[in-house]
Amino acid sequence: MCSSCTLLDKQDNNFRNTIVPLAFRSQLILRSVLAVAAKSLATVSRSSAYETTALTYFGDSVFLLHRLLSCPNAASLAASRTEILSTIFMLCLFDLSSNGGGSWMLHLQGARKIIELYIQSTDEQDTAIIHFLGQYFASHSILAYTAISDPNYEQQLWEGATFWSRKVERPACEVNCFTGCSNKLMEIILTITHAIRTRYFSLHLGKDDQSYVRKQDLEKKLNELSQSPTPSPGPSISQNEQNLHSSETASPAGFRIAALLLLQYLEVDAEVAEAVTKSCVRAILDLMPAWIEQVRHSHTSSIWRARSLWPYFIAACHVTGDEERILVLSMFREMAKDSNQRFRNVTTVQQIVETLWKRKDLECNENAEVDTVGRTHTSPFHSRHAKSRGFCFAWEEVMAYLDCDLSWT
């Protein structure tokens, strides 16, 4: 696997310890692993030869998986669950790296059904695979739930996120290498987003659904949350790597502040929501340069494999001033220059953000003389209702308009 791949890291890498050994015993898993590896190399090298190789192995994997799932013998199918789940995970990664839209969710649903169908497995390797998949699918589903381009996926993502969150077995406040924040914070983000969506539809029905009480409870959980890094690296690594390990705090901090920003959608006082939103945006933008450096060094650090732009996407969507917009665009340009393609979704993120800015500016101009709120441009809650057309967040409408999905891998 090339150095820009999310799955490559030190010897404590769960992918290396869990999936790769299985590939030496299963032609199906081997082909799916090779498909993802070739796809990663194709992305970095822009080589059509690697792309062809990736598609060949991908096709082989789908064919063999279909043949295995078509087996009429339930006992044989149950015995192959580890093989099936491992392959589904790799196919999901392949589709995400190929900007496959919502196709990765089909794999997620398939993995869930396989687990539910044969829930009583006692195989240790099988259990390890499920816990490994839980870490990945839970975080990916939760972040996808915050930015849905097709409302038809909303319930599916909610159910998937809650299901996979229960499969994660690691300290709740320990930073997850797949996201750069703790699983506890991920669960809080999921709860906040679900509460926002519930309030959004409640307001359309003419009621508020106790937003204030819910917000106070979630805010308390955020303030009390203490995220801890993964265990310290071993003494065999260099002093420079140990320093990097101990200093990397931008990612979990960014996620927590972004969660606090989202929480303002439940605030009933527009002035409070505006003030906190501005403060959160500024704090996240201040973290952005350090985070970019962390990702650039991610191949030398065991806990910061996460490439997620999510906190900075959320902040950028709420930027209002020209100075801050210039800063965001300059950071996007820095990420786009990365030779190892570690910021693979930055172009799509930038396109969504810039389109949203243009829409907000037009909305602000249209309402300049009759702005009863006085915060059309900045208030996260009031600025999105007039033209949402069924979308909970303003950026979701833009994503639908641009016909694009975001991969938070």
C-alpha positions as CSV (number, residue, x, y, z in Angstrom):
1,M,0.0,0.0,0.0
2,C,1.3,3.4,-0.9
3,S,2.2,6.0,1.7
4,S,-0.8,8.2,1.0
5,C,-3.3,5.4,1.7
6,T,-5.4,5.9,4.8
7,L,-4.8,2.2,5.8
8,L,-1.0,2.3,5.9
9,D,0.8,3.0,9.2
10,K,2.9,1.5,12.0
11,Q,2.8,-2.0,13.3
12,D,-0.2,-1.2,15.5
13,N,-2.3,-0.7,12.4
14,N,-5.5,-2.7,12.7
15,F,-5.8,-3.1,9.0
16,R,-2.4,-4.6,8.7
17,N,-3.0,-6.9,11.7
18,T,-6.6,-7.9,10.9
19,I,-7.2,-7.8,7.2
20,V,-3.8,-8.4,5.5
21,P,-3.2,-11.8,7.2
22,L,-6.5,-13.1,5.9
23,A,-5.5,-12.1,2.4
24,F,-2.9,-14.8,2.4
25,R,-5.6,-17.4,3.0
26,S,-8.4,-16.1,0.9
27,Q,-8.3,-15.4,-2.8
28,L,-11.4,-13.2,-2.4
29,I,-9.9,-11.0,0.3
30,L,-6.6,-10.9,-1.6
31,R,-8.2,-9.6,-4.8
32,S,-10.2,-7.0,-2.9
33,V,-7.0,-5.8,-1.0
34,L,-5.2,-5.6,-4.3
35,A,-8.0,-3.6,-5.9
36,V,-7.8,-0.9,-3.2
37,A,-4.0,-0.9,-3.3
38,A,-4.0,-0.4,-7.1
39,K,-6.7,2.3,-6.8
40,S,-4.6,4.2,-4.3
41,L,-1.5,3.9,-6.5
42,A,-3.6,5.0,-9.5
43,T,-4.8,8.1,-7.6
44,V,-1.2,9.1,-6.7
45,S,0.5,8.3,-9.9
46,R,-2.4,9.1,-12.2
47,S,-1.5,5.9,-14.2
48,S,-4.1,4.3,-16.4
49,A,-2.2,1.0,-15.9
50,Y,-2.9,1.0,-12.2
51,E,-6.5,2.0,-12.8
52,T,-7.0,-0.9,-15.2
53,T,-5.4,-3.3,-12.6
54,A,-7.7,-1.9,-9.9
55,L,-10.8,-2.4,-11.9
56,T,-9.8,-5.9,-12.9
57,Y,-9.3,-6.9,-9.2
58,F,-12.5,-5.1,-8.2
59,G,-14.5,-7.1,-10.9
60,D,-12.9,-10.3,-9.7
61,S,-13.8,-9.5,-6.1
62,V,-17.5,-8.7,-6.9
63,F,-17.8,-11.9,-9.0
64,L,-16.3,-14.1,-6.3
65,L,-18.3,-12.4,-3.5
66,H,-21.5,-12.9,-5.5
67,R,-20.7,-16.6,-6.0
68,L,-20.1,-17.0,-2.3
69,L,-23.3,-15.2,-1.3
70,S,-25.2,-17.4,-3.7
71,C,-24.2,-20.5,-1.9
72,P,-27.4,-22.3,-0.8
73,N,-25.7,-23.9,2.2
74,A,-26.3,-21.6,5.2
75,A,-23.6,-23.3,7.3
76,S,-21.0,-22.7,4.7
77,L,-22.1,-19.1,4.4
78,A,-21.9,-18.6,8.1
79,A,-18.4,-20.1,8.2
80,S,-17.4,-17.6,5.5
81,R,-18.6,-14.5,7.4
82,T,-15.2,-13.2,8.2
83,E,-14.2,-13.5,4.5
84,I,-17.4,-11.8,3.4
85,L,-17.2,-8.9,5.8
86,S,-13.5,-8.3,5.1
87,T,-14.3,-8.2,1.3
88,I,-17.3,-5.9,1.8
89,F,-15.1,-3.5,3.8
90,M,-12.5,-3.4,1.0
91,L,-15.2,-2.9,-1.7
92,C,-16.6,0.0,0.4
93,L,-13.1,1.6,0.5
94,F,-12.8,1.1,-3.3
95,D,-16.1,2.9,-4.0
96,L,-15.3,5.7,-1.6
97,S,-11.9,6.3,-3.3
98,S,-13.7,6.2,-6.7
99,N,-16.2,8.9,-5.6
100,G,-18.9,6.2,-6.0
101,G,-21.7,8.4,-4.6
102,G,-24.0,6.4,-2.4
103,S,-22.8,3.0,-3.5
104,W,-20.7,2.6,-0.4
105,M,-23.9,2.6,1.6
106,L,-25.0,-0.6,-0.2
107,H,-21.9,-2.3,1.1
108,L,-22.6,-0.9,4.6
109,Q,-26.1,-2.3,4.5
110,G,-24.8,-5.7,3.2
111,A,-22.3,-6.0,6.0
112,R,-25.0,-5.1,8.6
113,K,-27.3,-7.8,7.2
114,I,-24.6,-10.4,7.2
115,I,-23.8,-9.7,10.9
116,E,-27.5,-9.7,11.9
117,L,-28.1,-13.0,10.0
118,Y,-25.4,-14.8,11.9
119,I,-25.2,-12.9,15.1
120,Q,-24.1,-15.8,17.3
121,S,-20.6,-16.3,16.0
122,T,-18.0,-17.0,18.6
123,D,-15.0,-17.0,16.3
124,E,-12.3,-14.6,17.7
125,Q,-11.2,-13.6,14.2
126,D,-14.8,-12.9,13.2
127,T,-15.3,-10.7,16.3
128,A,-12.1,-8.8,15.6
129,I,-13.3,-8.1,12.0
130,I,-16.6,-6.8,13.3
131,H,-15.0,-4.5,15.8
132,F,-12.6,-3.2,13.1
133,L,-15.5,-2.5,10.7
134,G,-17.4,-0.8,13.5
135,Q,-14.6,1.8,14.0
136,Y,-14.6,2.6,10.3
137,F,-18.3,2.4,9.4
138,A,-19.5,4.2,12.5
139,S,-17.4,7.3,12.0
140,H,-18.0,7.4,8.2
141,S,-21.8,7.0,8.6
142,I,-22.0,9.7,11.3
143,L,-20.1,12.2,9.3
144,A,-22.1,11.4,6.2
145,Y,-25.3,11.9,8.2
146,T,-24.2,15.6,8.7
147,A,-24.1,16.2,4.9
148,I,-26.7,14.3,3.0
149,S,-27.2,15.3,-0.7
150,D,-30.2,13.0,-1.0
151,P,-32.8,13.1,1.8
152,N,-33.8,9.5,0.9
153,Y,-30.5,8.3,2.6
154,E,-31.3,10.0,5.9
155,Q,-33.0,7.2,7.7
156,Q,-30.5,4.6,6.3
157,L,-27.5,6.6,7.5
158,W,-29.1,7.1,10.9
159,E,-29.8,3.4,11.4
160,G,-26.4,2.5,10.1
161,A,-24.6,5.0,12.3
162,T,-26.4,3.8,15.5
163,F,-25.8,0.1,14.6
164,W,-22.1,0.4,13.9
165,S,-21.5,2.6,16.9
166,R,-22.5,-0.2,19.1
167,K,-19.9,-2.5,17.5
168,V,-17.0,-0.3,18.5
169,E,-15.0,-1.8,21.3
170,R,-12.3,0.6,22.5
171,P,-12.1,3.3,25.2
172,A,-14.9,5.8,24.5
173,C,-12.8,8.8,25.0
174,E,-9.7,7.5,23.2
175,V,-8.9,9.2,19.9
176,N,-10.0,7.0,17.0
177,C,-7.3,6.7,14.3
178,F,-9.9,6.7,11.5
179,T,-11.3,10.1,12.4
180,G,-8.9,12.0,14.6
181,C,-11.4,12.3,17.5
182,S,-12.9,10.0,20.1
183,N,-15.8,7.6,19.6
184,K,-17.6,9.4,22.4
185,L,-17.4,12.7,20.5
186,M,-18.6,10.9,17.3
187,E,-21.7,9.7,19.2
188,I,-22.4,13.3,20.5
189,I,-22.1,14.6,16.9
190,L,-24.6,12.0,15.8
191,T,-27.0,12.9,18.6
192,I,-26.7,16.6,17.8
193,T,-27.3,16.1,14.1
194,H,-30.3,13.9,14.8
195,A,-31.7,16.5,17.2
196,I,-31.2,19.2,14.6
197,R,-33.0,17.2,12.0
198,T,-35.8,16.4,14.4
199,R,-36.2,20.1,15.3
200,Y,-36.1,21.1,11.6
201,F,-39.1,19.0,10.8
202,S,-40.8,19.9,14.1
203,L,-40.6,23.6,13.2
204,H,-42.3,22.8,9.9
205,L,-45.2,21.3,12.0
206,G,-45.3,24.5,14.1
207,K,-43.6,23.2,17.3
208,D,-40.1,23.4,18.8
209,D,-39.7,20.0,20.4
210,Q,-37.9,21.2,23.6
211,S,-34.7,22.3,21.8
212,Y,-33.4,24.4,24.7
213,V,-33.4,21.5,27.2
214,R,-31.8,19.2,24.7
215,K,-29.1,21.7,23.8
216,Q,-28.2,22.3,27.4
217,D,-27.7,18.6,28.0
218,L,-25.6,18.1,24.9
219,E,-23.5,21.2,25.6
220,K,-22.8,19.8,29.1
221,K,-21.6,16.6,27.6
222,L,-19.3,18.5,25.2
223,N,-17.8,20.6,27.9
224,E,-17.2,17.6,30.1
225,L,-15.6,15.5,27.4
226,S,-11.9,14.8,27.7
227,Q,-10.3,13.1,24.7
228,S,-7.2,11.1,25.3
229,P,-4.6,10.1,22.7
230,T,-3.9,6.5,21.9
231,P,-1.1,4.8,23.9
232,S,2.3,6.4,23.5
233,P,4.5,5.2,20.8
234,G,7.2,2.6,21.6
235,P,10.8,3.7,22.3
236,S,11.9,2.3,18.9
237,I,10.6,5.3,17.0
238,S,12.6,8.5,16.6
239,Q,12.5,11.5,19.0
240,N,11.0,13.6,16.2
241,E,8.1,11.1,15.8
242,Q,7.5,11.1,19.6
243,N,7.4,14.9,19.6
244,L,4.9,14.8,16.7
245,H,2.8,12.2,18.6
246,S,2.6,14.3,21.7
247,S,1.9,17.6,20.0
248,E,-1.0,16.6,17.7
249,T,-4.1,18.0,19.2
250,A,-5.6,20.0,16.3
251,S,-7.8,17.3,15.0
252,P,-9.7,16.2,18.1
253,A,-10.0,19.9,19.2
254,G,-11.4,20.8,15.7
255,F,-14.0,18.1,15.9
256,R,-15.2,19.2,19.4
257,I,-15.4,22.9,18.4
258,A,-17.3,21.9,15.2
259,A,-19.7,19.9,17.3
260,L,-20.3,23.0,19.4
261,L,-20.9,25.0,16.3
262,L,-23.5,22.5,15.1
263,L,-25.1,22.7,18.5
264,Q,-26.1,26.3,17.8
265,Y,-28.8,25.0,15.4
266,L,-30.7,24.1,18.6
267,E,-30.2,27.5,20.2
268,V,-33.5,29.4,20.5
269,D,-31.7,32.8,21.0
270,A,-30.5,34.0,17.6
271,E,-27.9,36.4,19.1
272,V,-26.4,33.7,21.2
273,A,-26.2,31.4,18.3
274,E,-24.5,34.0,16.1
275,A,-21.9,34.9,18.7
276,V,-21.0,31.3,19.5
277,T,-20.9,30.4,15.8
278,K,-18.4,33.2,15.0
279,S,-16.2,32.2,18.0
280,C,-16.2,28.5,16.9
281,V,-15.4,29.4,13.3
282,R,-12.4,31.6,14.4
283,A,-11.1,28.8,16.7
284,I,-11.3,26.2,14.0
285,L,-9.6,28.4,11.4
286,D,-6.8,29.0,13.9
287,L,-6.3,25.2,14.2
288,M,-6.3,24.7,10.4
289,P,-2.6,25.3,9.6
290,A,-1.5,22.9,12.4
291,W,-3.9,20.3,11.2
292,I,-2.6,20.5,7.6
293,E,0.9,19.9,8.9
294,Q,-0.3,16.9,10.9
295,V,-1.9,15.2,7.9
296,R,1.3,15.8,5.9
297,H,3.3,13.9,8.5
298,S,0.6,11.3,9.0
299,H,2.7,8.5,7.4
300,T,5.1,8.9,10.4
301,S,2.6,9.0,13.2
302,S,0.5,6.1,14.3
303,I,-2.6,7.9,15.5
304,W,-3.2,10.6,12.9
305,R,-4.2,8.6,9.8
306,A,-7.4,10.6,9.6
307,R,-7.7,12.8,6.5
308,S,-11.1,14.2,7.5
309,L,-11.8,17.8,6.5
310,W,-15.1,17.7,8.3
311,P,-14.5,20.3,11.1
312,Y,-13.0,22.7,8.6
313,F,-15.8,22.1,6.1
314,I,-18.4,22.9,8.9
315,A,-16.5,26.0,9.8
316,A,-16.0,27.2,6.2
317,C,-19.7,26.9,5.6
318,H,-20.3,29.5,8.3
319,V,-17.5,31.9,7.4
320,T,-18.9,35.4,6.6
321,G,-16.1,37.9,6.4
322,D,-13.8,38.4,3.4
323,E,-10.7,38.1,5.5
324,E,-11.7,34.7,6.8
325,R,-12.8,33.6,3.3
326,I,-9.4,34.5,2.0
327,L,-7.8,32.4,4.8
328,V,-10.0,29.4,4.0
329,L,-9.2,29.6,0.3
330,S,-5.5,29.9,1.0
331,M,-5.7,26.7,3.2
332,F,-7.5,24.9,0.4
333,R,-4.8,25.9,-2.0
334,E,-2.1,24.5,0.4
335,M,-4.0,21.2,0.6
336,A,-4.4,21.0,-3.2
337,K,-0.6,21.3,-3.6
338,D,0.1,18.2,-1.6
339,S,2.0,15.9,-3.8
340,N,0.8,12.7,-2.1
341,Q,-2.9,13.4,-2.6
342,R,-3.7,13.1,1.1
343,F,-6.5,15.7,0.8
344,R,-8.4,13.9,-1.9
345,N,-11.8,15.5,-1.3
346,V,-10.5,19.1,-1.0
347,T,-11.6,20.1,-4.5
348,T,-15.2,19.0,-3.9
349,V,-15.2,20.6,-0.4
350,Q,-14.0,23.9,-1.8
351,Q,-16.6,23.8,-4.6
352,I,-19.4,23.3,-2.2
353,V,-18.1,26.0,0.2
354,E,-17.7,28.6,-2.5
355,T,-21.1,27.9,-4.0
356,L,-22.6,28.2,-0.6
357,W,-20.9,31.5,0.0
358,K,-22.3,32.9,-3.3
359,R,-25.8,31.8,-2.4
360,K,-25.5,33.4,1.1
361,D,-24.3,36.6,-0.5
362,L,-27.3,36.7,-2.9
363,E,-29.7,35.9,0.0
364,C,-28.2,38.6,2.1
365,N,-28.6,41.2,-0.7
366,E,-32.2,40.2,-1.4
367,N,-33.1,40.6,2.3
368,A,-31.0,43.7,3.0
369,E,-34.0,46.0,3.2
370,V,-36.4,43.6,4.9
371,D,-34.1,41.5,7.1
372,T,-36.3,41.1,10.2
373,V,-33.6,39.0,12.0
374,G,-30.7,41.1,11.1
375,R,-28.4,38.0,10.7
376,T,-29.5,36.5,7.4
377,H,-25.9,36.0,6.5
378,T,-24.4,34.7,9.7
379,S,-27.1,33.1,11.9
380,P,-26.7,29.4,11.2
381,F,-30.4,28.6,12.0
382,H,-32.3,31.5,10.4
383,S,-30.2,31.7,7.2
384,R,-31.2,28.2,5.9
385,H,-35.0,28.0,6.2
386,A,-36.2,30.2,3.4
387,K,-34.8,28.1,0.5
388,S,-34.0,24.8,2.1
389,R,-36.6,22.9,0.0
390,G,-36.5,19.9,2.2
391,F,-32.8,20.0,3.1
392,C,-31.9,20.4,6.8
393,F,-28.6,22.2,6.2
394,A,-27.8,24.8,3.5
395,W,-24.7,22.9,2.3
396,E,-26.9,19.8,1.6
397,E,-28.9,21.8,-0.9
398,V,-25.7,22.9,-2.5
399,M,-24.5,19.3,-2.7
400,A,-27.7,18.3,-4.4
401,Y,-27.4,21.2,-6.8
402,L,-23.8,20.3,-7.7
403,D,-24.8,16.6,-7.7
404,C,-21.9,15.5,-5.5
405,D,-21.3,13.5,-2.3
406,L,-18.5,14.0,0.2
407,S,-16.2,11.2,1.2
408,W,-14.8,11.7,4.7
409,T,-12.3,8.9,4.4
